[in-house]
């Protein structure tokens, strides 16, 4: 079994640190995450989830909290679907099957 399934979770972790805690915000890290790493995910649907979350965080439309990050990982473990539901929102950024 490969480790591909860890990539999306790692990128969400970075996004949480950047949006909620304002850390890991070096311009080179942001650029490489947004333009390269987020586009390297093999799973097309997961890639779309991550891209949408990045776009919303970067535009200030959303803050990815630690609770939301952990809920997304729990949901994926229990159902095989990764989705990001934001606090106070009835809809998720998107949900995907892994």
C-alpha angles and dihedrals in degrees: 000000000000128000097241090113090066096059098077092046091050092051090049089051090053091047091051091052091048098046105035101030102025092230131128088036101137107143092237093052092048092047095048092046095047099040103030121013097043089054095049097071110117095212105081095204093048089048088055092050092052093045092050092048092049091049092051093046094047092049092049094244092119144018114210104220126202090246091055091047092051091045090053091052092046091049090050092050093049101039107014089241122116114204135151116226111188123216113268091016125109092200129064126228083247139306126231138181116240 
